[in-house]
Amino acid sequence: MAYDEVLADRVRELLEIESGVTEKAMFGGLAFLIDGHMVVAVSKEGGLMLRVPPDETDELLEHLHTSPMIMSGREARGWLRVARAGIESRDELGDWVDRGVTHVRTLPPK
């Protein structure tokens, strides 16, 4: 299954005000990076993969429509999945994308 191009366009629109944004095909989806750090990806499985502060992962997993990001059979701290149902409105999607951008902006450029 290909990633959701409409969702990619929605993310792209939210990130157009940010500097240093690039796009890269990754994990069968489309990732959006800032200064080389992945912020968010439109997943081929639907919804988003999102980068967040690792120490906030547990708290953020209490939100509806979120689940842990599992890579190689293990939970990846600092990463979440957000299902389509949690990003239907512009405000919902914007809140998640802003959270990822805010975190990535704390990281040194690659």
C-alpha positions as CSV (number, residue, x, y, z in Angstrom):
1,M,0.0,0.0,0.0
2,A,1.3,3.4,-0.9
3,Y,1.2,6.3,1.6
4,D,-1.7,8.7,1.7
5,E,-0.8,11.5,-0.7
6,V,-3.6,13.8,0.6
7,L,-2.2,13.5,4.1
8,A,1.3,14.2,2.7
9,D,0.0,17.4,1.1
10,R,-1.7,18.4,4.4
11,V,1.6,17.9,6.3
12,R,3.5,19.7,3.5
13,E,1.2,22.7,3.9
14,L,1.7,22.9,7.6
15,L,5.5,22.8,7.2
16,E,5.8,25.3,4.4
17,I,6.5,28.1,7.0
18,E,9.4,26.2,8.4
19,S,13.0,26.5,7.2
20,G,15.3,23.6,6.5
21,V,12.5,21.2,5.5
22,T,13.2,18.3,3.1
23,E,11.2,15.3,2.1
24,K,12.5,11.8,1.7
25,A,11.0,8.5,0.8
26,M,11.5,6.3,3.9
27,F,9.9,3.1,5.3
28,G,7.6,2.9,2.3
29,G,6.1,6.3,3.2
30,L,7.2,9.9,2.9
31,A,9.3,11.5,5.7
32,F,9.6,15.2,6.4
33,L,12.9,16.3,7.9
34,I,14.2,19.5,9.3
35,D,17.9,20.1,9.2
36,G,18.4,16.3,8.6
37,H,16.2,15.1,11.5
38,M,13.0,13.3,10.8
39,V,10.0,15.2,12.3
40,V,7.1,13.2,10.9
41,A,6.4,10.6,8.3
42,V,3.2,9.8,6.4
43,S,3.1,6.0,6.9
44,K,2.3,3.4,4.3
45,E,0.2,1.8,7.1
46,G,-1.9,4.9,7.4
47,G,-1.6,7.8,9.8
48,L,1.7,9.3,11.0
49,M,5.0,8.3,12.5
50,L,6.0,11.2,14.8
51,R,9.2,12.2,16.6
52,V,8.6,13.4,20.2
53,P,10.8,14.0,23.3
54,P,11.7,10.5,24.6
55,D,10.8,11.5,28.1
56,E,7.2,12.5,27.0
57,T,6.5,9.2,25.2
58,D,4.4,7.6,27.9
59,E,2.4,10.7,28.6
60,L,1.7,11.2,24.8
61,L,0.6,7.5,24.5
62,E,-2.3,8.3,26.8
63,H,-3.9,10.4,23.9
64,L,-6.5,8.8,21.8
65,H,-5.4,7.3,18.5
66,T,-1.8,7.0,19.5
67,S,0.3,3.8,19.7
68,P,4.0,3.1,20.3
69,M,6.3,3.0,17.3
70,I,7.6,-0.6,17.0
71,M,10.9,-1.2,15.2
72,S,12.6,-4.6,15.0
73,G,10.1,-5.8,17.6
74,R,10.9,-3.2,20.2
75,E,9.2,0.1,21.2
76,A,11.1,3.1,19.9
77,R,11.2,5.7,22.7
78,G,10.7,9.1,21.3
79,W,8.5,7.9,18.4
80,L,4.7,7.5,18.1
81,R,2.2,6.4,15.6
82,V,-0.9,8.6,15.3
83,A,-3.9,6.9,13.6
84,R,-5.9,8.7,10.9
85,A,-8.7,9.2,13.4
86,G,-6.4,11.4,15.5
87,I,-5.5,13.7,12.6
88,E,-8.7,14.3,10.8
89,S,-9.0,18.0,11.5
90,R,-6.3,20.6,10.6
91,D,-6.0,21.5,14.2
92,E,-5.4,17.9,15.3
93,L,-2.8,17.3,12.6
94,G,-1.2,20.7,13.3
95,D,-0.9,20.0,17.0
96,W,1.0,16.8,16.3
97,V,3.2,18.3,13.6
98,D,4.0,21.3,15.8
99,R,5.0,18.9,18.6
100,G,7.4,17.1,16.4
101,V,8.8,20.4,15.0
102,T,9.3,21.8,18.5
103,H,11.3,18.7,19.5
104,V,13.4,18.5,16.4
105,R,14.3,22.2,16.7
106,T,16.0,21.4,20.0
107,L,18.4,19.0,18.3
108,P,21.7,20.0,16.7
109,P,21.6,20.1,12.9
110,K,23.0,17.1,11.2
